[in-house]
Amino acid sequence: MEVKLRESEAEKAVILSRQNEILERQVAERTREIQSQNRMLQSKQEEITAQNEELKAQQEEIYKQKDLLESQNKKLSEAQQTILMQNKKIIAKNDSLEEEIRDRTKELMEYNQQLQQFAFIAAHNLRAPAARILGLGKVLDYANDTDEEKLIIDKLITSTHELDTVIKDLNVILEIKGNGTSFLTPVNLSEELSLVMSNLEREIQGTQADIKVHFENAPVVVCVKPYIDSILFNLISNAIKYRHPDHKLAIEVKSYPINEYICISVNDNGLGFNTETNKQNLFTLYKRFHFHVEGKGMGLYLVKTQVVAMGGKIEVESKINHGTTFRIYLRKRPPENFTMRTS
């Protein structure tokens, strides 16, 4: 019995030993597999790490490219804004050039009209007194008595004075038009108007004209001093000359800034005239609208010529029996063809 138990235990031991060997082989194989898998995993991990490093480097490069693109986009945006501003300036410059071309064209047309007026003056206003002088000279040869000679000589003198007046008028106008380098200077309007009113003292007192002055908004204007004296003198003397007989003459002179100009306004309650009917001849040389008082139609032409010569402009509003308003616009800054003089 004991022998059988020993044999049975021996067999079990053998079986266990074999199983242990099998298990050891399996463990060894499994260990080798695990080690192989570990090596593969480690290799994969190293590969993944390398890929991660590469991805990280690529990501950093992408960030750099992104920053570069943002910087370039900012520069492009700034360049676009600059281009838009330049385009606006170009458009504004084009508009300014178009306006300047229109102004220059208008000036050329006006200058052409003035040339035609001068041609008319030379052909008519100068020819007429000259022809009378020649005719009277021929008649003088046939005069038989002293009284007739005296009458002819008087008419010769009158015609000569008339010819001399026309020539002087033309010289004044040509001097203004040819004086392209005149000096501009700051002028106190109150002081200049006082001088003008002093020269017109007899006319002002004789008509008891009520003259109101408002220069507080623009007391000084940059201009050619003799021109502004002439302009104020002509406009105020015209207001006195063409006053309404039915009521007391009232004149208002004022100045004020408007855009790039200083406006000098001269308003009266005189006879007035129809601006639409007389629009073409308003500032034409030797044109008149009232003939019951002395005048030769030189004043308004001279005023406009002087205003335009200083780079300004003139406007007029008038209504029959309700008076007239002249507005003189002189630039705050001198035109290019003028030199600024401060003393």
Backbone torsions as a table, in degrees:
resi	resn	phi	psi	omega
1	MET	NA	-45.4	-179.7
2	GLU	-65.4	-36.3	180.0
3	VAL	-64.0	-41.9	178.8
4	LYS	-63.6	-40.5	179.0
5	LEU	-62.9	-40.0	-178.8
6	ARG	-67.2	-40.9	179.4
7	GLU	-63.2	-40.7	-179.6
8	SER	-65.3	-41.1	-179.9
9	GLU	-68.6	-36.1	179.2
10	ALA	-65.3	-41.7	178.0
11	GLU	-62.9	-43.2	179.4
12	LYS	-62.2	-39.8	179.9
13	ALA	-63.2	-41.6	179.0
14	VAL	-62.8	-44.3	-179.0
15	ILE	-62.8	-44.2	-179.8
16	LEU	-63.6	-39.5	179.8
17	SER	-63.2	-44.1	178.7
18	ARG	-62.8	-42.9	179.6
19	GLN	-63.0	-38.5	178.1
20	ASN	-63.8	-40.9	178.1
21	GLU	-62.9	-43.8	179.0
22	ILE	-60.8	-45.7	-179.3
23	LEU	-62.3	-41.3	-179.7
24	GLU	-63.7	-41.5	178.1
25	ARG	-63.1	-42.6	-179.8
26	GLN	-63.7	-42.2	178.7
27	VAL	-63.2	-41.7	-179.6
28	ALA	-63.0	-45.1	178.9
29	GLU	-63.2	-42.0	-178.5
30	ARG	-65.9	-38.4	178.9
31	THR	-63.5	-43.5	178.3
32	ARG	-60.6	-42.5	179.1
33	GLU	-61.6	-44.8	-179.1
34	ILE	-63.7	-43.3	178.2
35	GLN	-61.3	-41.1	178.1
36	SER	-63.5	-43.2	178.5
37	GLN	-65.0	-38.5	177.8
38	ASN	-62.1	-42.6	178.0
39	ARG	-62.5	-41.2	178.4
40	MET	-64.3	-43.1	179.1
41	LEU	-63.5	-41.4	178.4
42	GLN	-62.6	-41.6	177.8
43	SER	-62.6	-42.9	177.5
44	LYS	-62.3	-41.3	-178.7
45	GLN	-64.2	-42.9	177.1
46	GLU	-62.5	-39.8	178.3
47	GLU	-65.1	-42.1	178.8
48	ILE	-65.1	-40.8	178.3
49	THR	-61.0	-43.7	178.5
50	ALA	-62.5	-43.5	178.2
51	GLN	-63.1	-39.0	177.6
52	ASN	-61.8	-42.2	178.3
53	GLU	-63.1	-41.6	178.5
54	GLU	-64.4	-43.3	177.9
55	LEU	-62.6	-38.8	179.2
56	LYS	-63.8	-42.8	178.2
57	ALA	-64.0	-41.4	177.7
58	GLN	-63.8	-39.5	179.2
59	GLN	-63.3	-42.6	177.4
60	GLU	-62.1	-40.8	177.6
61	GLU	-63.5	-40.2	177.9
62	ILE	-62.2	-42.0	177.8
63	TYR	-62.0	-42.4	177.8
64	LYS	-61.3	-45.6	178.5
65	GLN	-62.1	-38.0	178.9
66	LYS	-63.6	-45.5	177.9
67	ASP	-61.6	-40.6	179.3
68	LEU	-64.2	-43.7	178.6
69	LEU	-63.2	-41.0	178.3
70	GLU	-62.8	-42.0	178.0
71	SER	-63.9	-43.1	179.3
72	GLN	-66.1	-40.2	177.4
73	ASN	-62.3	-39.4	177.9
74	LYS	-63.5	-45.2	178.2
75	LYS	-63.0	-41.6	178.1
76	LEU	-62.7	-41.2	178.4
77	SER	-63.1	-42.7	177.8
78	GLU	-64.4	-41.5	178.6
79	ALA	-63.6	-39.0	178.7
80	GLN	-63.8	-42.0	177.7
81	GLN	-63.1	-41.3	178.1
82	THR	-61.9	-43.2	179.0
83	ILE	-63.0	-42.3	178.5
84	LEU	-62.0	-43.3	178.7
85	MET	-63.6	-42.3	178.8
86	GLN	-64.8	-38.9	177.3
87	ASN	-62.3	-41.3	177.6
88	LYS	-62.4	-42.6	178.5
89	LYS	-63.4	-41.1	179.5
90	ILE	-64.0	-43.3	178.6
91	ILE	-62.4	-44.3	178.6
92	ALA	-62.9	-41.0	178.8
93	LYS	-64.4	-41.4	177.5
94	ASN	-61.7	-43.9	177.8
95	ASP	-61.4	-41.4	179.2
96	SER	-64.7	-40.5	178.7
97	LEU	-65.7	-40.8	177.8
98	GLU	-62.2	-42.4	178.2
99	GLU	-65.2	-39.8	178.5
100	GLU	-64.9	-39.1	178.0
101	ILE	-64.0	-42.0	177.8
102	ARG	-62.4	-42.2	179.4
103	ASP	-64.3	-44.1	-179.8
104	ARG	-64.3	-40.5	177.7
105	THR	-61.8	-43.1	177.8
106	LYS	-62.2	-42.6	178.7
107	GLU	-61.8	-41.8	179.5
108	LEU	-64.5	-39.7	178.2
109	MET	-64.7	-43.2	178.0
110	GLU	-64.0	-40.6	179.0
111	TYR	-63.5	-38.2	177.6
112	ASN	-64.1	-41.0	176.2
113	GLN	-63.1	-39.4	178.4
114	GLN	-64.5	-39.1	176.5
115	LEU	-61.4	-39.8	177.2
116	GLN	-64.1	-38.2	177.8
117	GLN	-64.1	-41.9	178.8
118	PHE	-64.0	-39.0	177.0
119	ALA	-61.3	-41.4	178.7
120	PHE	-64.2	-42.9	-180.0
121	ILE	-61.9	-46.0	179.9
122	ALA	-62.8	-37.4	-176.5
123	ALA	-80.4	-29.2	-173.4
124	HIS	-114.8	-59.1	-173.2
125	ASN	-65.6	-33.7	177.7
126	LEU	-84.8	-36.1	-176.6
127	ARG	-67.3	-38.2	-175.5
128	ALA	-61.3	-55.6	178.8
129	PRO	-65.0	-33.7	178.5
130	ALA	-64.5	-41.7	178.6
131	ALA	-63.6	-39.8	178.8
132	ARG	-64.6	-40.3	178.9
133	ILE	-61.5	-45.0	178.3
134	LEU	-62.3	-44.2	-179.8
135	GLY	-63.7	-44.1	179.3
136	LEU	-65.7	-33.8	177.1
137	GLY	-63.1	-40.6	178.4
138	LYS	-67.8	-40.4	179.2
139	VAL	-64.2	-35.3	-179.7
140	LEU	-58.9	-31.6	179.3
141	ASP	-64.5	-27.5	-176.5
142	TYR	-100.9	4.8	-178.1
143	ALA	-67.8	139.4	-175.5
144	ASN	-106.5	-19.5	-178.7
145	ASP	-136.3	168.8	-175.6
146	THR	-66.5	-41.3	-179.6
147	ASP	-61.2	-41.9	179.5
148	GLU	-66.2	-38.9	177.7
149	GLU	-64.1	-42.3	-180.0
150	LYS	-61.7	-42.3	179.3
151	LEU	-62.3	-42.4	-179.7
152	ILE	-66.3	-42.6	179.2
153	ILE	-62.6	-40.8	177.2
154	ASP	-59.7	-42.7	179.4
155	LYS	-68.1	-35.0	175.9
156	LEU	-62.7	-43.6	179.5
157	ILE	-63.8	-42.6	179.0
158	THR	-61.4	-46.0	-179.8
159	SER	-65.2	-36.3	178.8
160	THR	-66.0	-43.0	175.9
161	HIS	-60.4	-40.6	178.9
162	GLU	-62.8	-44.3	178.3
163	LEU	-63.0	-42.3	179.9
164	ASP	-63.7	-38.9	179.0
165	THR	-63.0	-45.1	179.3
166	VAL	-61.7	-42.8	179.9
167	ILE	-64.2	-41.8	178.1
168	LYS	-63.2	-41.7	177.6
169	ASP	-58.9	-45.3	-179.5
170	LEU	-64.5	-38.4	178.8
171	ASN	-63.5	-41.3	178.4
172	VAL	-60.9	-46.8	-178.3
173	ILE	-65.3	-45.1	-179.7
174	LEU	-64.9	-34.3	177.5
175	GLU	-64.1	-41.5	179.1
176	ILE	-66.5	-45.3	-176.8
177	LYS	-69.7	-31.3	-177.4
178	GLY	-87.2	-9.4	-176.1
179	ASN	-88.2	69.4	-175.7
180	GLY	-79.0	-5.5	-179.4
181	THR	-121.0	33.9	-178.8
182	SER	-64.3	157.1	179.1
183	PHE	-92.9	132.4	172.7
184	LEU	-95.9	147.3	-180.0
185	THR	-147.4	147.1	175.3
186	PRO	-65.2	128.1	-176.4
187	VAL	-122.1	130.8	175.7
188	ASN	-80.4	114.4	-173.8
189	LEU	-64.5	-37.5	-179.8
190	SER	-62.1	-41.7	179.8
191	GLU	-66.1	-42.7	-179.0
192	GLU	-68.0	-39.9	179.5
193	LEU	-66.2	-34.4	177.3
194	SER	-61.8	-40.4	177.5
195	LEU	-65.3	-42.3	179.4
196	VAL	-62.8	-45.9	-178.9
197	MET	-66.6	-30.0	175.3
198	SER	-66.5	-40.1	177.4
199	ASN	-68.5	-26.8	-179.6
200	LEU	-104.0	19.7	-174.4
201	GLU	-57.5	-43.8	-178.4
202	ARG	-63.0	-44.0	-179.8
203	GLU	-66.5	-39.7	-179.4
204	ILE	-66.2	-44.5	179.0
205	GLN	-68.0	-38.3	-178.7
206	GLY	-65.0	-31.2	-179.6
207	THR	-100.0	-5.9	-176.7
208	GLN	53.8	40.7	-178.1
209	ALA	-66.9	138.0	176.6
210	ASP	-97.3	106.8	-176.1
211	ILE	-109.3	119.9	178.0
212	LYS	-109.1	136.8	-174.9
213	VAL	-124.1	132.7	178.0
214	HIS	-135.9	92.0	179.5
215	PHE	-110.7	9.8	-172.9
216	GLU	-67.1	-26.7	-178.6
217	ASN	-80.5	-22.0	177.5
218	ALA	-153.6	78.5	-174.1
219	PRO	-72.0	-21.1	-176.1
220	VAL	-125.4	139.1	177.0
221	VAL	-129.7	143.9	178.1
222	VAL	-89.9	116.4	-173.8
223	CYS	-160.3	178.9	169.8
224	VAL	-85.7	115.3	-170.4
225	LYS	-54.0	-48.6	179.7
226	PRO	-61.4	-31.1	-179.6
227	TYR	-67.3	-45.5	-177.4
228	ILE	-66.8	-34.0	174.7
229	ASP	-60.5	-47.0	-179.2
230	SER	-64.2	-40.9	-179.1
231	ILE	-63.1	-50.4	179.9
232	LEU	-62.8	-41.0	-179.7
233	PHE	-61.7	-48.2	-177.0
234	ASN	-65.1	-43.0	-177.5
235	LEU	-68.4	-41.7	-179.4
236	ILE	-72.8	-41.0	178.5
237	SER	-64.9	-35.6	175.7
238	ASN	-64.2	-41.9	178.7
239	ALA	-60.8	-40.1	177.9
240	ILE	-68.7	-43.7	-175.9
241	LYS	-64.8	-39.2	-175.6
242	TYR	-107.8	39.3	176.9
243	ARG	-70.3	158.3	178.8
244	HIS	-83.7	133.6	-176.2
245	PRO	-72.3	-15.5	-172.2
246	ASP	-94.8	-7.0	177.5
247	HIS	-150.3	163.1	-177.1
248	LYS	-66.5	137.2	-178.5
249	LEU	-70.5	128.9	176.0
250	ALA	-124.5	126.3	179.9
251	ILE	-123.7	134.2	176.4
252	GLU	-123.1	124.5	178.9
253	VAL	-118.0	125.8	-179.8
254	LYS	-146.2	163.1	178.2
255	SER	-136.7	148.4	179.7
256	TYR	-162.7	150.5	178.3
257	PRO	-79.0	143.1	174.9
258	ILE	-149.9	113.0	-177.2
259	ASN	55.2	-125.5	-177.6
260	GLU	-91.3	11.1	-176.4
261	TYR	-118.1	161.4	161.2
262	ILE	-108.6	123.8	-178.7
263	CYS	-98.6	130.3	172.6
264	ILE	-110.4	116.9	-175.8
265	SER	-109.5	132.3	176.0
266	VAL	-123.0	112.5	-175.6
267	ASN	-117.5	139.0	176.0
268	ASP	-137.1	168.8	178.9
269	ASN	-112.6	37.4	-174.6
270	GLY	-83.2	-152.7	-174.6
271	LEU	-66.6	-36.0	-178.0
272	GLY	68.7	-179.7	177.8
273	PHE	-160.9	168.9	-178.9
274	ASN	-84.8	107.3	-176.5
275	THR	-68.3	-31.9	-179.5
276	GLU	-68.6	-45.7	-178.8
277	THR	-65.6	-37.9	-174.0
278	ASN	-103.1	15.1	-174.8
279	LYS	-57.7	-43.7	-176.4
280	GLN	-69.3	-31.6	-174.0
281	ASN	-104.5	8.1	-170.7
282	LEU	-58.4	-45.5	-177.7
283	PHE	-114.0	30.2	-179.8
284	THR	-87.9	142.4	-178.6
285	LEU	-63.3	133.0	177.3
286	TYR	64.8	26.5	174.1
287	LYS	-103.5	135.0	-179.4
288	ARG	-131.1	154.7	-179.2
289	PHE	-117.4	-13.5	175.9
290	HIS	-131.3	134.6	-174.0
291	PHE	-120.3	8.3	-179.7
292	HIS	-85.1	-6.4	175.9
293	VAL	-127.4	160.8	-178.8
294	GLU	-68.5	147.5	178.3
295	GLY	169.0	158.8	-179.2
296	LYS	-125.7	6.9	176.3
297	GLY	72.3	32.1	-178.4
298	MET	-100.7	-31.2	-168.8
299	GLY	-57.8	-55.7	-176.1
300	LEU	-66.7	-36.1	176.7
301	TYR	-62.1	-42.6	179.8
302	LEU	-65.4	-40.8	179.0
303	VAL	-59.1	-50.7	-178.1
304	LYS	-64.4	-40.9	-179.9
305	THR	-59.3	-42.4	-179.9
306	GLN	-70.0	-40.0	179.6
307	VAL	-63.5	-48.1	-179.8
308	VAL	-63.8	-37.6	179.6
309	ALA	-62.0	-28.2	178.5
310	MET	-91.0	10.0	178.6
311	GLY	80.3	17.8	-178.7
312	GLY	-104.3	-166.3	178.3
313	LYS	-147.9	164.4	-176.4
314	ILE	-134.6	141.1	176.4
315	GLU	-128.8	154.8	179.2
316	VAL	-142.3	138.9	171.6
317	GLU	-125.7	134.1	-179.3
318	SER	-154.2	151.6	177.2
319	LYS	-143.5	134.1	-176.9
320	ILE	-55.9	128.7	179.1
321	ASN	68.9	6.9	178.7
322	HIS	-124.1	6.9	174.1
323	GLY	93.9	-178.4	-173.5
324	THR	-139.9	145.2	174.2
325	THR	-126.5	121.7	173.4
326	PHE	-104.4	135.6	176.8
327	ARG	-122.0	119.8	179.2
328	ILE	-103.6	122.3	-179.9
329	TYR	-108.2	114.5	177.1
330	LEU	-113.7	138.3	-175.0
331	ARG	-67.8	142.9	176.1
332	LYS	-67.8	-35.3	177.4
333	ARG	-107.7	141.1	-176.0
334	PRO	-67.7	144.2	174.6
335	PRO	-64.0	166.2	-174.6
336	GLU	-63.8	-31.2	-175.3
337	ASN	-83.4	6.1	179.3
338	PHE	-115.3	150.1	176.1
339	THR	-106.3	132.4	-179.6
340	MET	-82.7	129.4	177.7
341	ARG	-126.4	126.4	-175.5
342	THR	-97.2	-5.3	179.7
343	SER	-143.4	NA	NA
